[in-house]
């Protein structure tokens, strides 16, 4: 009798576990694994528009990385993504960390500041792109008007119209949009630090800067793991904002072209890239996925080893 009861409990537990695991597993297989395998399979064939041609092996991958027609565009877009990642790390994550420290010290109106800093994150990327195109307008944009007001009218620029300033202008717009996210993550990390540690550091004579760099920063490493990994993934998947503000060709003259735009042009075609080329487009997508997955894994593992348990 007792054995039957135990068997029924085991079956009930197994059914409950299967109920929890199978739906997300099915969704993962349907919406992640299957599209990934389809893209990988398509990358091994030559495509003529929508028609699949003969098997070409690794030729599409070699063309994307080293071919005369594709390589220059691939590596140019890759350099731009690399610039975006490091620029956002300095501008977006660093400012987010300082804003989190500012709020953590609970100045007057800190609850309002916390909401105000996070507010741009909930705006749609389309709206942010449109707003920043207005702000950066060379004739009536807010940025040039502010420069005039503070006596720096000589610094007025057609920010989105010249190669040297277009990509930094996009980085600035993206940082404004997302700075609230790392700020909130770092704030949560700071609130986990026991007050006794900070008070002990004060008694040892730490000033504000030493407290921030030698005590707080090492103790919020788990937050850095999250923000840096997501920033890397976001920087190399960047598409919406440059598409909205600079167009599919990465204007002007490709100075804002990134891998996401280049993949879209190659796979689905446009006026400059010509007809759609699924083979090379999918090869580029697979390479992007492998690179992002590999580097994100290395970053995560490296930063986790540096985390300090509280």
HELIX and SHEET records of a PDB file:
HELIX    1   1 UNK A    2  UNK A   28  1                                  27    
HELIX    2   2 UNK A   29  UNK A   33  3                                   5    
HELIX    3   3 UNK A   34  UNK A   42  1                                   9    
HELIX    4   4 UNK A   59  UNK A   66  1                                   8    
HELIX    5   5 UNK A   71  UNK A   88  1                                  18    
HELIX    6   6 UNK A   89  UNK A   93  3                                   5    
HELIX    7   7 UNK A   94  UNK A  104  1                                  11    
HELIX    8   8 UNK A  110  UNK A  119  1                                  10    
HELIX    9   9 UNK A  120  UNK A  122  5                                   3    
HELIX   10  10 UNK A  125  UNK A  135  1                                  11    
HELIX   11  11 UNK A  142  UNK A  149  1                                   8    
HELIX   12  12 UNK A  153  UNK A  155  5                                   3    
HELIX   13  13 UNK A  163  UNK A  191  1                                  29    
HELIX   14  14 UNK A  195  UNK A  203  1                                   9    
HELIX   15  15 UNK A  208  UNK A  210  1                                   3    
HELIX   16  16 UNK A  211  UNK A  216  3                                   6    
HELIX   17  17 UNK A  217  UNK A  219  1                                   3    
HELIX   18  18 UNK A  221  UNK A  236  1                                  16    
HELIX   19  19 UNK A  240  UNK A  246  1                                   7    
HELIX   20  20 UNK A  259  UNK A  268  1                                  10    
HELIX   21  21 UNK A  278  UNK A  306  1                                  29    
SHEET    1   A 2 UNK A  45  UNK A  48  0                                        
SHEET    2   A 2 UNK A  51  UNK A  55 -1                                        
END                                                                             
